[in-house]
Every structure is written in C-alpha cells, then in structure tokens.
C-alpha cells in the first residue's frame, strides 16, 4: 500500500484528481472506475476545472461506477447515475455511451450483475478504480463479513450504512436497503486503486484497513493484497495509525517519477 497523508480533505481531493488526470493524460482511452458520495465531490469538481481550464480530455475515456441502489431509476435524483451526471459527466466532453452505472431498476438483477462484469471485461478491465471507505470498512457496498472474492452482486446494506446515508434520503426508512455493487474480487482486478478517506469518523476503519489483519470484517483490508493501491488520507483520518511517521517519511523521499505533482 502507498499511504499518502495530506493536511486536509480538500488537499487530499486535489491530489486524487491529479492522480486520475495523470492516468488520462498517459492513456487517453483510460477505463476509470468511479465512486459516489460526499468524499469524491471535490475531486470531481477539480477534474471539471482541469477540463475547462487545462484541456483535460475525456473524449476517449470509458467509466464504470461501483454501485447503484436497487429500485431507483436513473432519473431519480438520489440515484448514482443522476449523481454522476450532475457532478461530472455533463460538465466534461465524455461520451455518455461510454459511461456505465449498474442498473438497479431492472427486472432481472442477476442478469444485470453478469452483464456488468462482461462489460468491464469487454472494455479491457479498469485502469484505475476510485474508492471511498465506509465507517464500517466497506468499499463499494461490500459490507463486513462478505466474501473477499465476490463479483458484481446484490447486497443488503448494513444498518450502519443506512444510518450514515439517511440524511441524503431524509431518513433511513426512505432509503433503499439493497444495492447492486461491484464485488471485492471485481475491484481487486483494477490495475490501480485510489482510495480516499477523510475525517475523524474514519479513524477506526482506516486503522483496520491499513494496519489490521486481512479479514472480511473489514472489506477494505483486501487492498493490502493489491499490487498498486494508493490510500489518500487527511490528518484526522490518519490519527490512529501506528506508522504515520513512516508513511510521511516515505512520501517525502519519493523519487521524481514516483510523485504525482
């Protein structure tokens, strides 16, 4: 794991945007795995700024989102397709036909899961996968104790996840309790992982993900086995790590080609 600790969540999002922009510039037809939620909003705003001011070109980019709520049509303002349109897609020169979000409102969800896996494979796999981290250690909607080798599947959301996201829906009773999500096995096949985790509420999950054992009770810990995973934290989220000084030392002493500046 490459652990990078930034002073603030804002600077962490800006760094995350640089990492994704670097991938697009190196490979204009990059396949991006994207995430939703509060954490990546600033990252997407920075990518939009880079497109408008620096000419970052999305015209050949393909995207696959991690997940979608079961039962929500794409036009619902709480759906993740709607989120992506509002925060990124409609602000850049991306071909919407190359943007993929799992369909949560189809009759045969199992067929949708199989088809989503095939679409990722047909695109050549994901070059870089953006992730957030839930307070209980979930990535995508892969909740604790699920298989670390899972493929795209239908998951029941935990009570903690429902409570954490309730504000978006008004209350936890109004929120869908199921989601279609890339499995951890699917996520781990991405050639590069970029995970962002910010704020004091993420301290325990960050500790378990980075320095805890590889265990299904913390799905994010699976990233310990990924050959190229970059974890971007802020000072508050890194407060519980034992080796924080080491991570900062390594980051300060990177070779020029290892930096994202």
N, C-alpha and C positions, 0 to 999 in steps of 0.2 A: 504493500500500500504506500502511495505517496500522500502524505498528510501535510496540507498547507494551512497555516493558521493566519488569518487576516485580522486586522484590528476590529473591523465592523462587518455587519451583514452586507452593507452596501458595497464595501470594497471587495467582499467575497463574491458578490454577484457580478461585479465588473470583471473580476478575474475569470469567473466562469464563462462570461461572454467572450473574453479574449481567447479562451481555450477552444470554444466552439468555432469562433471566427477563424482561428488558425487552421482548424481542420478543413473548413470550407475553402479557404484560400489554397491550401495544399492539394485538396481534392474537390474541385468544383461540383462534381456529381456525388458528393458525400451522402451517405444514408444516416440520418440523425434519428436517434431515439429520444423522444421528448417527454417531459413530465408537466404536471399542472400543480395548482395550489399556490399558496401565498409566497413560498420560498422563491420560485423562479420568475415571479412577475418582473422584478427589477432586471433580471438577466435578459428577459425578452425585450424590455424597453431599451436596453443598451444595444441589443442586436438590431433593433429597428433604427436606432440612431446611427449605428455603423452603416446600415444600408443607405440611409438618406444622406449622410454626410461624408462617408468614406467609400461608398460604392460597393459595399459587401453584397455579392451577387448570389441570390437564392434560386436563380432560374433553372438550374440543373439539379437542385437538391431534392431528395426524397425524405419524407419523415414518417415515423411510426410512433404513435403515442402509446404510453404504458397501459392505459386503462380507461374504462368508461363505466358509469353507473348503469345497472340493469333497469330497463323500463323508461329511460329518458330518451326522447327523440333528439336528433342533432340540433334542432332549432330551439330546444328548451334552454333558457338562459343559465341553468345550473349544469348543463351537460359539458363534458370536456371538449367536444367538438366546438361548441359555442365559445368556450374559454380560449381555445387556440385561435379561432378566427379573430376574436376581439383583441388578444394580446400580441399576436404575431402575424398570422397568415395574411390578413387583409392589409397589413402595413408594409409588406415586402413583396418582391417580384417572384413569388413562388407559384408554381403550377399546382392549383388545388387538386388536380387529378393525382398528383404525386404525394398528397398528404393523407395519411391513414390514421384513423382513430377506430378502435373496436366499436362495433355496432351493438348497443345494449338493448335495443328495442326490436330485435328480430325474433321470429317465431322459434327458430332452431339455434339456440345459443351455442350448443356443442359444435354444430357445423361452422358457426362463425369463428369459434376458437381454432378449429383445424384450418380454416381458410386464412386466418390471420397469420398463423405460423407459416403457411405456404407463401403468402405474400412477402413476408420477411425474407424467406429463403430465395424466392424468385428475384428479389431486389439485390441479392448478393450478400445479405447479412447487414447488421448495423455497425457502422464505423465508430460512432461514439454515442453512448447512452447516458442521458441526463437523468439523475435520480434525486429525490428528496429522501428524508428519513423520518418516519413516524416516531412519536414519543415512545411507542412500544417496540421500536426497532423495525417496523415494517418497511419494505421497499415495494414500489407499486402498491397493490393491495394484497400483497402476500403477508398474511398475518402470522403471529407467532405460532409455532408448532406445525406449520405446514411443511410440505416436502421441499427440501433444498434442491431438488432436481425437477421441479414441476415445470410444465409447459403452460402456454396460454390456457386459462381455465376460468371457471366461475367460482368466485369466493364469497363467503359470508363475512361481512365486516364485523370486527370486534366491537364490543360496547365502548371501549376507549376511543376507537376511531370514529364511531358515531357521535360521541360526545365532543370530540375535538373539532369535528366538522359541522356540528349542529348549527353554529351561528350563521353559516352560509345559507342554510335552508330555513332558518327561523327557529327550529327545534329538532331534536333527534328523531321524533316520531315522523316528521315530514321527509326525512332523508331516506333514500333507498338503502336497503340493508344488504344488497348484493352488488357485485361488480364483475365485469369481465376484465381480467388483468393478465399481462404477460407473466409467465411463471419465472421463478428464480433461475431455472435452467435456461430459459429463453434469454433472460437478462445477461446471464454469465457468458453467453456466446457473443456478445458485443465485443468488438476488438478493443475498445477503450471504454472505461466507465468514468463518469464525472458525477460525484455526489456532493450536494450542498446541504449543510446542516447548521442552523444558526439559532442562537438564543439559549438562555438558561434552562428552558423546558426540555432541551435535547441532551442535556449533560449525561444522563444515565444511558440513553440509547447510544450516544457516541462512544462512551466508555466500553459498553458491551460489544459494539460493532468492531472497534479497533483493537482493544486490548483484552477483551474477553475471549472465552473459548468459541470455537466454531460450533454453533448449536442452533437448532431450529427455533428455540425460544427467542432468538434474536435473528430474524431473517437477514438483516444487513451484515451479519458476521460472515455470510457466504462470500462477501467481497474480499476477505482475507486470502482467498484462493485464486482471485483473478490476477492474471499476469500484468495487467496495466490498469489499475484503479487509482484515481485521484480523488482525495477527500478534501473538500474546502470547508473550513470551519471559521467561526469568529472567536474572539477571546472568550465570551461567555459559554459557548457550547463546548469549548476545549478545556474548561476549568477542572474537570475531574480526571484528566489523563495523567498517568504517571510519567510518561516520557515526553511531555510537552516541550521541554528544553531541547531534547534531541531532535524533535521534528523541526523546530525552528532553526537549529544548527544546520541540519541537512538542507533546509530550504535556502538559507543564506549562502551556502557553499556549493550550490549547483554550478555545473559548467554552463557556459553560454548557451549551448544547444539544448540544455535541459530546461531553460527558462521559457516562460510564456509571454514575456514583455515584448 
